[in-house]
Amino acid sequence: MAEHVAPKKRKLDIDRVHINLSQKELQRYILEIAKEPLVFLDKISDWGSLAWTPESLSKQLSNVRTRFRFCPRISSSEYCFPAKHAVMETDCQFMEGTFGDFHEWLTCDEAKSPNLAFGKFPRKDYSCYADYKYMKDLFVECPSKVQDINWACLGFPTRTGEQSTFWMGSDESFTPCHYDSYGCNLVAQLYGKKKWLLFPPTQSEYLHPTRIPYEESSVFSLVNIRDPDHEKFPNFEHATCYEVILEPGDILFVPKHWWHYVECVETAISVNTWIEMNTDNYDRIEEAITRTLINPLKLEETKVGACDQNVWLNPSMRKENLSFHESMNYLGQALRLYHLEQMKANNEVEQQENKELGADEFINTVVSTDVIRMIAQKLLKLTKPMR
Ligand SMILES: O=C(O)CCC(=O)C(=O)O
């Protein structure tokens, strides 16, 4: 008789833990021991930022103008994306405004909404997100607020709001599924609830990674996590999702290279800090190679289609200079830094200057026979006729 094998669980809860360790032990736990996502409880009850609300911030940040991201709600007639298509930030619309404009949009009665600053985006049809904002840029006029965030309670006493990023969104605002190339991540939920869906790095092949839209340090997934296309991405079915809904006062630990899709369940405010890790020096090299290749190739491709050459760049990248020369410099720096750290780790004295990487050496490496062979194999697999 066939042995009964219990089906693999595809959805797992994330542990919510009270941990009583010293700052030093906690830091070691986060950097070296914890291998899965975890919610720390009761760590930030003394943070002043737990009192922040969209209304209080609309007053404290009244002179700050920033960019808000609007995306059609799935239930709205404005939702114009193909079924099961992963909605990226490049699919959204953007508008500058104040946190006062956001608060007004959030609380106004719908009949008055056309007259508001964000009136172009009715609340019933759109979600709105002030995402990925460096706190030090937002809180220029009230720098003391930056100290309302202090990661000492998690073992990182030198990290405050200065090294943190701010996110405030309406219900249904979201960040598409991606992983961050560098560091691990600590997320503090300050207001409202936010849903996190996470997948381990070992399951990358199930998530169909893409570098388009391109953002240095983020690798996106082609899968629409909310409504996956199982025909197009049959392997996604094998993925195990870790799920948690964060509430005010929770701290989520996201281990390095874990995929995550994030959605505000209701109006929500959170802050996070990415903590550098030793292995980041290597990741910087891979990121620099990607950056050196993607720009010339993608620019050439978009010229033919005569479309907006920026459309494939994620919004945060659009002001960057991605010239080949700049990218080569960036790659050279990443290689130097890696060698330097290796020498330090091995207690070697730096005796001679590093060898500079020339453009021809880079090009020859990229088109070397083994690399070309690997690409050919991948392309053959991609284009194999379906039987
Ligand atoms: O909160 C969000 O919407 C996304 C946060 C995120 O991607 C991160 O902290 O790495």
The ligand as an ORCA input file, in Angstrom:
! r2SCAN-3c Opt
* xyz 0 1
  O       6.086     48.166      3.895
  C       6.119     47.989      2.693
  O       5.195     48.262      1.934
  C       7.352     47.371      2.065
  C       8.530     47.337      2.960
  C       9.717     46.668      2.345
  O       9.698     46.239      1.221
  C      10.908     46.521      3.147
  O      10.947     46.989      4.296
  O      11.879     45.898      2.625
*
